[in-house]
Amino acid sequence: MTGTVTDDKGTPILGANVLVKDTNRGTTTDFDGKFTIEVSSSETLVFSSLGFTSQTVLVGDQISINITMTEEASALAEVVVTGYSTQSTRDITGSVSIVKAEDLEATSPLNVEEALQGQSSGVVVGNQGGPGQGAVVRIRGYGTINGNDPLYIIDGTPTGAGLTDINPNDIESVQVLKDASSAAIYGNRAANGVIIITTKSGKRNSKINFSANAYVGVDFIPNSVFPDLASPQQLADAIWQAATNDGTTPSNQQYGNGASPLIPVYLFPQGAQTADESSYNFPDNRITRANSQGTDWFDEYFNAATIKNFNISASGGSENSRAFMSLSALDQEGVAYETDFLRYTLRANSSFNVTDRFRIGENVTISYAEQTIPPGVDVDDGTIASLYRINPLIPVRDIGGNFAGSGVGGLGNGKNPIAIADRNKDNAILTLRALGNFYGEFDVVQGLTFKSNLGFDLESINTTNFEPASVEGESPTNNLLTESSSFATTYTWFNTLTYTKTFGEHTIDILTGTEFNKQKFRNFGANRGGFIFDDVVDIRYLDLGTTSYGGFGNGFITSYFSAFGKADYKLKDRYLLSATVRYDSSSIFSKGNRDGVFPSFSAGWRVTNESFLEDSNAVNDLMLKVGYGITANNGSINATSRVNTFSANTDFFAYPTSNEVSAVGYGLGSRGNPDLEWETTTTFNIGITSKLFNALDVNLEYYNATTEDMLLFVPDDPTVLGQNNGRIENLGEMNNKGFDASLGYSNPKTNAFTYNVSFNISSYKNEVVFLDEENLNTFIQGDRVRDQLPNRTQAGQPLASFYGKVFTGIGPDGRMQFANNGEQQFIGNPHPDFTYGLNFNAAYKNFDFSLLLQGSQGNDLYNFMKFFTDFNTFPGAKSINYVTQNGLPALTNEADIILAESAQSSFYIEDGSYVRLKNIVIGYSIPEAVSKKLGVQKIRWYLQGRNLITLTDYTGLDPEVNLRNVGGTNPNLTIGLDSGVYPINRSIIFGFNVSF
């Protein structure tokens, strides 16, 4: 008798047992799932394999038997990592969301954070835009003012951020721990949630599987998102109209002083109708032609760009080993002028059974990246803001091919964004990173396992920033080279003992362990100017600069030690209890305050195992759960926050008492607070998980989290303490409460057409309870943009709420009117009412289809770009509404009026709600018979669209406005402020997958 054993996807099962019933005769399947066995026609064969339902077949007159095995119901309850150990998904009593590999792969994400957007309830992802840029992830909103980033655990190694260095194709699954009862096992860094990433590994007893995935595509920004700006003639007419309204005589360096403005032929010579172009001499005699039709700066800056991604991997295993290895290359041109991102990754994961009781393994990834991105969101030097500001009469280049700019006079001081980006094109950020772990496991006795794991995260970053001399702007600049390098090392060593025992109707799982973490960081840099050549890239070395501006260097060392324990108890697979406690001691705090103990507890009741539901055909699984816990946060304060620091500075002098020369001295660099202690977040969570009709998954959770003793920078009286008058304090309380819900349906796989659909929705309400309990009117400002401070954090309001005057309309006199005589008040909320995601996947024969919609509803945005386009604050580009005075005040040059009307107000507030077609894919797999003839297991082609459709009323470039200053000081104090956002790319991609 011969035959083949496969799973329901047609994949051969290696090592399946084929036994003759009631005998000791049998065999196992080979790498191709094939078997041969001698039997008689009256005998019965029993087919079995771990994780599959056993099958029995009477031989009869058959000469060949092909078996398709299905997974056991218990195997369908996936086992996932939830904190130093694994747990069945059906037994999780905390709040945990799981994103599987197939959901990640369906979107072809460029980074891990992007893959989470819209896939998991309670997780809000804000993409930064730009090639190689990361994203801001918030789990259940904002829990504190300072450090709100979740903790990432990659194969057991903790890391704070930087997931753009990780290849998403290497990921097997992602677990998001959202509440304290599930995250407290990670203690001091878990207050903002934990994202556990498990990478792929080979399967035991499987032949080598080789896979190749590749795609090429085009990224673009549609012209429909660009603002509707006025033409050069409209701008000139508006200047004349403003002067007329003010009762003054119109005049302009470029347009003359006639009864009506005259568009010049040349901007340099200034306002000229003729010029001797043969006399052009750069830089002494530059000649710039006016662009009377208007330069479309947005169209010049944003262009279609290519993206290419290649991945190959191999995996397999024997009875005592398994391995996975991958290589990837990503080459992404930016849609913005002269931007790009290049990344290479190598991963090697393996594990070995040295003996029946001793196992070792490792998970290692090495990555190298080069990133060139535009200058940031600065309203003076940022490229996006410059697109809004520069006058369209100015061309990109003068007649000699050199950059033109506002130095021609009379057209404002907006900078040439193409010039900024072009001069930045060779300023790449180089990153080399190694991340991974080595581990060993030993089964001490049955049920008791010891594990030791050493994790490491090594990162080196080199940045070269050369600013060539520029002469086209309002203020010419000299060249300057700044180079900096940083090196960070993080080592994490944990040891655990786990014990599992089932006796009768009782099951216990006990985990205890210790963890030690040490982090070192060192950074240095220097700069010089006076380089002879601007355009020779290969000689941009500090030694060739003729003027010295100085250097800098800093660093820190921090460490923590932890001890933790967790106990899970299950009775009759009906009642579940879980308790966790963690002790942490951190060097960031002083000796008397560095220790903390953080407990948590959760319970679950599987109602479907009660007698009144155990025979129900409608309710297949129903569990009620509740959790409570305390987690900690160090507020992302630095290692010196607890001590005064001193530094050398040329502003600090040791003044002589005799005739000696003054010497540079040391001065107070920052004030420390030795009494600092942990922030703590207390969370209550209650929820329900269920499966109905074997097809419908329903999950609903409510939570309430309060953070106390927030670590805040508090300024003191400068007349007493001088310039460095503030320090970090434990002050304030913040509350977050809301709900997460998800609904999923899968139709039976027995049909030719199969599909599944899932929907998730989340809502949170954030409130600052108080900053200073003795003075509830205390507030903290966000970032300053020009003369505005739109974000304010104050008791009784959400974090970083918008603050300003209330605009009520245009009065009969043509002037803007404001409520309450222009008194400022809270005018907007940057936090959404709710966020949501809809995921649909379908397959019919060889075709597959997937779709992901993602959206945000009810959040306000502050469109600061109106400061330049809708008011006469600075000469330059203006909106159509400005020149037509549609909904805007009458044109004027009166500085006091302009200052009052352009001040922060609800005029800038817009609805930031949107729904986005995040992903759509249609694929086709070559029939199995054809692929086998070609010697491959599977070949699939697909066409994908990303972010193709966005529905929104927001008038800025993109409604997905992130934190303004990601990675800066107190970035969470400035939310929803658009001061020049890089828009999210649209993409059309063609790719293929092949496996052998």
MINU-913569 format. One record per residue (C-alpha): x, y, z. Coordinates in steps of 0.25 Angstrom, whole numbers, padded with zeros to 4 digits, always signed. Example, Ala and Ser with C-alpha at 12.3 -4.5 7.8 and 13.67 -1.06 7.14 Angstrom:
+0049-0018+0031;+0055-0004+0029;
REM end
This chain:
+0000+0000+0000;+0005+0014-0004;+0000+0028-0002;+0002+0042+0002;-0002+0050+0015;-0004+0065+0014;-0011+0076+0022;-0023+0084+0017;-0015+0093+0009;-0008+0082+0001;+0005+0083+0008;+0012+0069+0011;+0013+0065+0025;+0026+0059+0029;+0027+0049+0040;+0012+0045+0041;+0009+0032+0047;+0003+0021+0039;-0001+0009+0047;-0008-0004+0045;-0019-0004+0055;-0018-0014+0067;-0003-0017+0063;+0011-0012+0065;+0013-0011+0050;+0015+0003+0044;+0023+0014+0037;+0024+0029+0036;+0023+0038+0024;+0035+0044+0017;+0039+0059+0013;+0028+0058+0002;+0018+0052+0011;+0018+0039+0004;+0018+0025+0011;+0019+0010+0007;+0013-0001+0016;+0009-0016+0015;-0005-0019+0019;-0016-0028+0015;-0030-0024+0010;-0037-0027+0023;-0028-0018+0032;-0030-0003+0036;-0019+0008+0035;-0019+0019+0046;-0013+0032+0042;-0008+0042+0053;+0001+0054+0054;+0003+0064+0065;-0007+0075+0064;-0016+0068+0054;-0029+0059+0056;-0026+0044+0055;-0033+0037+0043;-0036+0022+0041;-0037+0016+0027;-0041+0001+0024;-0032-0004+0013;-0041-0012+0005;-0038-0013-0010;-0030+0000-0010;-0016+0000-0015;-0013+0015-0011;-0019+0024-0001;-0017+0039+0000;-0021+0045+0013;-0024+0060+0016;-0022+0063+0031;-0029+0074+0038;-0025+0082+0050;-0030+0078+0064;-0039+0087+0070;-0029+0089+0082;-0018+0092+0072;-0027+0103+0066;-0025+0110+0080;-0012+0117+0076;-0001+0117+0086;+0006+0131+0087;+0016+0138+0094;+0011+0147+0105;+0022+0150+0115;+0035+0141+0116;+0026+0129+0113;+0015+0124+0104;+0000+0123+0106;-0012+0117+0099;-0020+0129+0093;-0033+0123+0099;-0027+0124+0113;-0023+0138+0112;-0030+0146+0123;-0023+0159+0121;-0025+0169+0109;-0017+0164+0097;-0018+0166+0082;-0012+0157+0072;-0008+0160+0058;-0004+0148+0050;+0007+0147+0039;-0003+0145+0028;-0010+0159+0032;+0004+0165+0032;+0008+0160+0018;-0005+0164+0012;-0002+0178+0013;+0013+0177+0009;+0017+0187+0020;+0030+0195+0020;+0031+0194+0035;+0025+0187+0046;+0017+0199+0052;+0011+0202+0038;+0006+0187+0038;-0002+0189+0051;-0010+0201+0046;-0025+0197+0046;-0022+0182+0049;-0023+0183+0064;-0033+0189+0073;-0028+0199+0083;-0015+0202+0075;-0014+0215+0068;-0002+0217+0058;+0002+0231+0053;+0011+0229+0041;+0022+0240+0039;+0022+0240+0024;+0035+0240+0016;+0044+0229+0012;+0049+0220+0023;+0041+0228+0033;+0035+0221+0045;+0022+0223+0052;+0017+0227+0066;+0009+0215+0072;+0000+0218+0084;-0008+0207+0091;-0021+0212+0097;-0017+0226+0095;-0008+0235+0103;-0005+0230+0118;+0005+0241+0122;+0011+0254+0117;+0025+0249+0114;+0029+0235+0110;+0017+0229+0103;+0024+0219+0094;+0020+0204+0096;+0031+0194+0100;+0035+0185+0088;+0040+0171+0091;+0046+0164+0079;+0049+0149+0081;+0051+0153+0096;+0059+0165+0094;+0054+0178+0099;+0055+0191+0091;+0049+0204+0091;+0047+0207+0076;+0054+0207+0063;+0046+0196+0056;+0049+0202+0042;+0062+0193+0043;+0053+0180+0044;+0049+0173+0032;+0033+0171+0033;+0034+0158+0025;+0042+0151+0036;+0031+0153+0046;+0022+0141+0050;+0013+0148+0059;+0010+0161+0067;+0004+0161+0081;-0001+0174+0087;-0002+0174+0102;-0011+0185+0105;-0015+0185+0120;-0007+0184+0133;-0011+0170+0136;-0004+0165+0123;+0007+0175+0123;+0011+0176+0137;+0021+0164+0136;+0030+0174+0128;+0029+0184+0140;+0036+0197+0139;+0035+0199+0124;+0021+0194+0122;+0012+0205+0126;+0009+0209+0111;+0006+0194+0107;+0015+0184+0101;+0017+0179+0086;+0023+0165+0086;+0029+0161+0072;+0032+0147+0069;+0040+0144+0057;+0039+0132+0048;+0046+0119+0050;+0047+0106+0043;+0038+0094+0046;+0043+0081+0051;+0043+0069+0042;+0041+0077+0030;+0049+0078+0017;+0056+0090+0013;+0046+0101+0008;+0051+0112+0000;+0043+0125-0003;+0045+0137-0011;+0036+0150-0010;+0038+0162-0019;+0031+0174-0023;+0033+0187-0031;+0024+0199-0030;+0021+0213-0032;+0019+0223-0021;+0012+0236-0023;+0005+0248-0017;-0008+0252-0025;-0009+0266-0030;-0023+0267-0023;-0017+0268-0009;-0009+0281-0013;-0014+0294-0008;-0021+0303-0018;-0012+0315-0018;-0013+0329-0025;-0006+0332-0038;+0005+0343-0039;-0005+0353-0045;-0015+0350-0034;-0004+0352-0023;+0000+0365-0030;-0014+0370-0030;-0016+0367-0016;-0004+0375-0012;-0010+0387-0019;-0024+0384-0013;-0018+0384+0001;-0011+0398-0001;-0024+0403-0007;-0032+0398+0005;-0022+0405+0015;-0023+0418+0007;-0008+0418+0003;-0001+0418-0011;+0002+0404-0016;+0016+0401-0019;+0025+0389-0020;+0040+0386-0023;+0036+0376-0034;+0022+0381-0039;+0025+0396-0039;+0016+0408-0034;+0006+0410-0045;-0009+0410-0045;-0008+0395-0046;+0003+0385-0044;+0012+0381-0055;+0017+0367-0055;+0032+0368-0058;+0040+0360-0069;+0052+0359-0059;+0052+0358-0044;+0067+0361-0044;+0070+0372-0049;+0059+0375-0040;+0046+0378-0046;+0052+0379-0060;+0045+0378-0074;+0058+0376-0081;+0072+0370-0077;+0085+0367-0084;+0086+0352-0082;+0100+0351-0088;+0105+0358-0076;+0100+0347-0066;+0111+0344-0056;+0109+0335-0044;+0109+0339-0033;+0112+0354-0036;+0102+0357-0047;+0091+0347-0046;+0079+0349-0055;+0066+0343-0052;+0054+0342-0061;+0040+0344-0055;+0031+0332-0057;+0018+0340-0060;+0010+0327-0061;+0014+0323-0047;+0023+0312-0042;+0015+0300-0037;+0025+0298-0026;+0017+0285-0021;+0017+0279-0034;+0032+0282-0035;+0035+0276-0021;+0026+0263-0022;+0028+0253-0033;+0025+0239-0036;+0036+0230-0030;+0040+0215-0031;+0040+0205-0019;+0047+0191-0020;+0046+0181-0009;+0053+0167-0010;+0053+0156+0000;+0058+0141+0000;+0057+0131+0011;+0060+0117+0014;+0054+0108+0026;+0054+0094+0030;+0057+0085+0041;+0060+0071+0046;+0055+0063+0058;+0065+0071+0067;+0067+0084+0060;+0060+0095+0052;+0065+0107+0045;+0061+0120+0037;+0069+0129+0029;+0065+0141+0021;+0072+0153+0013;+0064+0165+0009;+0067+0178+0001;+0058+0190+0000;+0060+0202-0009;+0050+0213-0007;+0051+0226-0015;+0044+0237-0008;+0033+0245-0015;+0039+0257-0009;+0050+0263-0017;+0064+0256-0014;+0059+0247-0003;+0061+0232-0002;+0063+0220+0007;+0071+0207+0005;+0071+0196+0015;+0078+0182+0015;+0075+0171+0026;+0080+0158+0029;+0073+0148+0039;+0077+0135+0045;+0068+0127+0054;+0071+0113+0059;+0069+0104+0071;+0075+0090+0074;+0071+0079+0083;+0085+0075+0089;+0079+0064+0098;+0064+0061+0101;+0065+0071+0112;+0074+0082+0107;+0072+0091+0096;+0079+0104+0091;+0076+0114+0080;+0078+0128+0075;+0070+0139+0067;+0079+0149+0061;+0077+0160+0051;+0087+0170+0045;+0082+0182+0037;+0089+0193+0029;+0081+0206+0025;+0083+0219+0017;+0073+0229+0019;+0072+0243+0012;+0060+0251+0017;+0056+0266+0016;+0058+0276+0027;+0047+0275+0037;+0035+0282+0040;+0041+0295+0044;+0033+0307+0038;+0045+0315+0034;+0054+0304+0028;+0045+0292+0026;+0043+0288+0011;+0028+0286+0013;+0026+0299+0019;+0034+0306+0008;+0025+0300-0002;+0014+0308+0004;+0022+0321+0006;+0030+0324-0007;+0024+0333-0017;+0020+0326-0030;+0026+0337-0038;+0040+0332-0034;+0045+0321-0044;+0053+0309-0038;+0066+0313-0045;+0071+0326-0051;+0076+0327-0066;+0089+0321-0063;+0083+0308-0056;+0086+0313-0042;+0075+0313-0032;+0066+0325-0031;+0060+0330-0018;+0054+0341-0010;+0067+0349-0010;+0062+0356-0023;+0054+0365-0013;+0039+0369-0012;+0033+0355-0012;+0035+0351+0003;+0046+0342+0010;+0040+0328+0006;+0052+0319+0003;+0053+0311-0010;+0049+0296-0005;+0056+0290-0017;+0069+0297-0014;+0068+0292+0001;+0065+0278-0003;+0076+0278-0014;+0087+0282-0004;+0082+0272+0005;+0083+0260-0005;+0096+0255+0000;+0093+0256+0015;+0090+0242+0017;+0088+0236+0031;+0095+0222+0032;+0090+0212+0042;+0097+0199+0045;+0089+0190+0055;+0090+0176+0061;+0078+0171+0069;+0076+0157+0075;+0077+0147+0086;+0084+0134+0090;+0077+0124+0099;+0077+0111+0106;+0067+0103+0112;+0068+0091+0122;+0057+0082+0127;+0060+0080+0141;+0049+0070+0144;+0036+0067+0137;+0029+0080+0136;+0040+0089+0142;+0048+0096+0131;+0060+0106+0133;+0063+0116+0123;+0074+0126+0121;+0074+0137+0110;+0084+0147+0107;+0078+0158+0098;+0086+0169+0091;+0083+0182+0083;+0095+0189+0077;+0093+0201+0068;+0103+0211+0061;+0098+0223+0054;+0106+0233+0046;+0101+0246+0041;+0108+0255+0031;+0101+0269+0029;+0107+0278+0019;+0100+0291+0016;+0106+0298+0003;+0107+0313+0002;+0094+0319-0003;+0093+0333-0009;+0078+0332-0015;+0071+0335-0002;+0068+0347+0006;+0080+0345+0015;+0092+0338+0008;+0099+0327+0016;+0113+0321+0016;+0116+0306+0015;+0116+0297+0028;+0119+0283+0030;+0114+0276+0043;+0118+0261+0045;+0112+0253+0057;+0113+0238+0061;+0106+0231+0072;+0107+0217+0078;+0097+0210+0087;+0098+0196+0093;+0087+0189+0101;+0089+0176+0108;+0077+0168+0114;+0080+0155+0122;+0068+0148+0128;+0067+0135+0135;+0053+0128+0137;+0048+0115+0144;+0034+0110+0139;+0026+0099+0145;+0014+0093+0138;+0005+0082+0145;-0008+0076+0142;-0015+0068+0153;-0029+0064+0151;-0037+0076+0148;-0026+0086+0152;-0015+0092+0144;-0005+0101+0149;+0006+0109+0142;+0017+0116+0150;+0027+0125+0145;+0038+0132+0153;+0051+0139+0148;+0061+0151+0149;+0065+0161+0138;+0077+0170+0137;+0078+0181+0127;+0089+0191+0124;+0089+0202+0113;+0101+0210+0109;+0100+0222+0099;+0111+0231+0094;+0110+0242+0084;+0120+0252+0078;+0121+0262+0067;+0128+0274+0061;+0126+0284+0050;+0134+0293+0041;+0132+0303+0030;+0140+0311+0020;+0141+0299+0010;+0147+0303-0004;+0137+0294-0012;+0122+0292-0010;+0119+0282-0020;+0131+0272-0018;+0124+0261-0009;+0137+0252-0008;+0145+0263-0001;+0135+0267+0010;+0144+0265+0022;+0145+0273+0034;+0160+0275+0032;+0158+0282+0019;+0149+0293+0026;+0156+0306+0029;+0148+0312+0040;+0145+0304+0053;+0131+0305+0060;+0134+0295+0071;+0129+0281+0075;+0120+0273+0085;+0120+0260+0092;+0111+0253+0102;+0106+0240+0107;+0100+0232+0118;+0100+0218+0125;+0087+0213+0131;+0083+0199+0137;+0072+0192+0144;+0070+0179+0152;+0057+0172+0153;+0051+0160+0159;+0037+0155+0155;+0027+0144+0157;+0014+0139+0150;+0004+0128+0154;-0007+0123+0145;-0018+0114+0151;-0029+0107+0143;-0040+0099+0149;-0049+0089+0140;-0045+0098+0128;-0055+0107+0133;-0050+0116+0144;-0036+0123+0141;-0028+0132+0151;-0015+0139+0148;-0006+0147+0157;+0007+0154+0154;+0017+0162+0163;+0030+0169+0158;+0041+0176+0166;+0049+0187+0159;+0061+0195+0163;+0066+0205+0153;+0079+0214+0153;+0071+0226+0147;+0066+0229+0161;+0073+0231+0174;+0076+0220+0184;+0064+0223+0193;+0054+0223+0181;+0059+0213+0171;+0052+0201+0176;+0037+0198+0172;+0028+0186+0173;+0017+0185+0162;+0006+0175+0164;-0006+0170+0155;-0017+0160+0155;-0027+0155+0145;-0038+0145+0145;-0047+0138+0135;-0060+0130+0134;-0062+0121+0122;-0077+0121+0123;-0078+0111+0111;-0073+0100+0120;-0084+0102+0130;-0095+0091+0129;-0105+0101+0123;-0097+0105+0111;-0088+0093+0109;-0097+0087+0098;-0100+0100+0091;-0099+0100+0076;-0099+0115+0076;-0089+0119+0087;-0077+0111+0084;-0068+0119+0094;-0071+0130+0103;-0062+0135+0114;-0064+0147+0123;-0051+0153+0129;-0046+0164+0138;-0033+0170+0141;-0026+0180+0150;-0011+0184+0151;+0000+0194+0153;+0011+0197+0143;+0022+0207+0144;+0028+0217+0135;+0041+0225+0136;+0035+0236+0127;+0047+0235+0117;+0055+0244+0126;+0070+0244+0124;+0080+0238+0133;+0085+0251+0139;+0071+0256+0144;+0073+0253+0158;+0086+0261+0159;+0092+0275+0156;+0101+0274+0144;+0112+0284+0140;+0118+0287+0127;+0129+0295+0121;+0124+0307+0113;+0131+0320+0107;+0120+0328+0114;+0125+0323+0127;+0138+0330+0132;+0147+0329+0144;+0149+0344+0146;+0163+0348+0151;+0166+0356+0163;+0179+0360+0158;+0185+0362+0144;+0183+0348+0139;+0175+0345+0127;+0161+0340+0129;+0159+0325+0127;+0147+0317+0122;+0140+0311+0134;+0129+0301+0137;+0114+0305+0139;+0101+0299+0143;+0096+0291+0131;+0083+0285+0137;+0077+0284+0151;+0074+0271+0157;+0064+0265+0166;+0069+0254+0176;+0054+0251+0180;+0049+0246+0167;+0042+0233+0167;+0034+0224+0157;+0021+0229+0150;+0011+0218+0152;-0001+0214+0144;-0013+0207+0150;-0022+0200+0141;-0036+0193+0142;-0040+0184+0130;-0053+0176+0128;-0057+0169+0116;-0063+0158+0108;-0058+0148+0097;-0067+0139+0090;-0069+0130+0078;-0082+0128+0072;-0087+0118+0062;-0073+0113+0060;-0071+0125+0051;-0073+0138+0058;-0063+0144+0068;-0068+0155+0077;-0059+0163+0087;-0062+0175+0095;-0054+0181+0106;-0055+0194+0115;-0043+0200+0122;-0040+0211+0132;-0025+0215+0134;-0020+0226+0143;-0005+0230+0143;+0000+0237+0156;+0013+0244+0160;+0015+0248+0145;+0030+0253+0143;+0029+0267+0138;+0039+0278+0135;+0035+0289+0144;+0041+0303+0142;+0044+0312+0155;+0046+0326+0157;+0058+0331+0148;+0060+0343+0156;+0064+0334+0167;+0070+0322+0160;+0076+0328+0147;+0075+0323+0133;+0075+0308+0137;+0063+0310+0147;+0055+0297+0144;+0056+0282+0148;+0048+0269+0147;+0037+0267+0157;+0027+0256+0161;+0014+0264+0158;+0001+0262+0152;-0010+0251+0149;-0016+0247+0136;-0027+0238+0133;-0030+0230+0121;-0043+0221+0119;-0050+0215+0107;-0053+0202+0100;-0048+0193+0090;-0057+0184+0081;-0055+0174+0070;-0064+0166+0061;-0059+0155+0052;-0066+0145+0043;-0061+0133+0035;-0069+0125+0025;-0067+0110+0025;-0055+0105+0017;-0062+0094+0010;-0067+0104+0000;-0060+0107-0013;-0062+0122-0009;-0056+0125+0005;-0055+0138+0012;-0053+0145+0025;-0057+0159+0030;-0053+0166+0043;-0056+0180+0048;-0050+0187+0060;-0053+0200+0067;-0047+0207+0079;-0050+0219+0087;-0043+0226+0098;-0045+0239+0106;-0033+0246+0111;-0033+0256+0123;-0022+0263+0130;-0027+0262+0145;-0017+0272+0150;-0003+0276+0148;-0002+0283+0161;-0012+0279+0171;-0011+0292+0179;-0012+0301+0166;-0022+0295+0156;-0019+0306+0146;-0005+0302+0144;-0003+0298+0129;+0008+0294+0120;+0010+0299+0106;+0013+0291+0094;+0023+0295+0082;+0024+0310+0078;+0021+0312+0063;+0025+0326+0060;+0017+0335+0070;+0007+0324+0073;+0006+0313+0084;-0007+0306+0080;-0006+0294+0089;-0008+0295+0104;-0008+0284+0114;-0017+0287+0127;-0025+0281+0137;-0039+0277+0132;-0035+0276+0118;-0029+0265+0109;-0014+0265+0107;-0009+0276+0097;-0023+0282+0094;-0024+0294+0085;-0025+0308+0091;-0028+0321+0085;-0038+0331+0081;-0052+0327+0076;-0054+0332+0062;-0069+0335+0059;-0068+0341+0045;-0065+0353+0037;-0072+0366+0042;-0079+0377+0033;-0066+0385+0033;-0058+0373+0027;-0051+0370+0039;-0050+0356+0047;-0059+0355+0059;-0056+0347+0072;-0064+0343+0083;-0063+0349+0097;-0054+0361+0092;-0044+0351+0087;-0042+0345+0100;-0034+0331+0098;-0041+0318+0103;-0040+0303+0099;-0044+0302+0084;-0041+0288+0080;-0038+0273+0083;-0027+0266+0075;-0031+0252+0081;-0041+0245+0072;-0055+0240+0077;-0052+0227+0071;-0043+0219+0061;-0046+0207+0053;-0042+0197+0043;-0049+0187+0034;-0041+0175+0028;-0047+0166+0017;-0040+0154+0011;-0046+0145+0001;-0041+0133-0008;-0048+0126-0020;-0040+0115-0026;-0027+0121-0030;-0031+0135-0028;-0029+0143-0015;-0034+0157-0011;-0031+0165+0002;-0036+0179+0006;-0033+0188+0018;-0040+0201+0021;-0035+0209+0033;-0040+0222+0039;-0041+0232+0050;-0053+0240+0054;-0055+0253+0062;-0041+0258+0064;-0038+0273+0062;-0025+0278+0054;-0019+0291+0055;-0015+0295+0040;-0004+0305+0043;-0001+0307+0028;-0012+0316+0028;-0004+0326+0035;+0004+0328+0023;-0006+0326+0012;-0018+0333+0018;-0012+0345+0024;-0003+0356+0020;+0007+0352+0031;+0018+0350+0021;+0019+0353+0006;+0019+0341-0003;+0009+0330-0007;-0006+0332-0003;-0018+0324-0005;-0029+0327-0015;-0038+0330-0003;-0028+0341+0002;-0028+0348-0012;-0043+0347-0013;-0046+0350+0001;-0055+0338+0001;-0058+0336+0016;-0046+0344+0020;-0044+0358+0024;-0042+0370+0015;-0028+0371+0010;-0019+0381+0018;-0005+0384+0021;-0008+0389+0035;+0002+0381+0044;-0006+0382+0057;-0019+0377+0050;-0011+0366+0043;-0005+0362+0056;-0018+0361+0064;-0026+0354+0053;-0015+0343+0050;-0013+0340+0065;-0016+0326+0069;-0031+0324+0068;-0042+0314+0064;-0040+0319+0050;-0029+0309+0048;-0037+0297+0054;-0042+0287+0044;-0048+0273+0045;-0037+0263+0044;-0047+0251+0042;-0043+0242+0030;-0045+0228+0024;-0034+0222+0016;-0034+0210+0007;-0021+0206+0013;-0019+0193+0005;-0025+0186-0007;-0019+0173-0013;-0023+0163-0024;-0015+0151-0026;-0014+0139-0035;-0007+0126-0032;-0003+0117-0043;-0010+0103-0042;-0003+0093-0034;-0002+0083-0046;+0006+0094-0054;+0014+0098-0042;+0018+0084-0040;+0023+0082-0054;+0031+0094-0052;+0037+0088-0040;+0032+0098-0030;+0022+0097-0019;+0014+0110-0021;+0015+0122-0031;+0006+0134-0028;+0005+0148-0035;-0002+0160-0029;-0005+0174-0032;-0006+0183-0019;-0011+0197-0017;-0007+0205-0004;-0014+0217+0002;-0021+0219-0012;-0033+0226-0007;-0035+0236+0005;-0048+0242+0009;-0047+0255+0017;-0051+0269+0019;-0037+0273+0024;-0031+0284+0014;-0016+0281+0018;-0007+0271+0010;-0011+0259+0019;-0021+0257+0030;-0011+0247+0037;-0004+0258+0045;+0006+0252+0054;+0013+0257+0066;+0021+0270+0062;+0034+0267+0068;+0036+0252+0069;+0048+0248+0077;+0049+0262+0082;+0047+0268+0096;+0033+0266+0101;+0027+0262+0087;+0013+0258+0093;+0011+0273+0097;+0009+0276+0082;-0002+0267+0076;-0010+0270+0063;-0002+0282+0059;+0001+0283+0044;+0013+0292+0042;+0017+0285+0029;+0013+0270+0029;+0020+0260+0019;+0008+0253+0013;+0006+0238+0012;+0010+0232-0001;+0000+0225-0010;+0005+0213-0017;+0003+0203-0028;+0011+0190-0027;+0013+0178-0035;+0019+0166-0028;+0021+0151-0028;+0023+0140-0018;+0029+0126-0021;+0033+0115-0012;+0040+0102-0014;
REM end
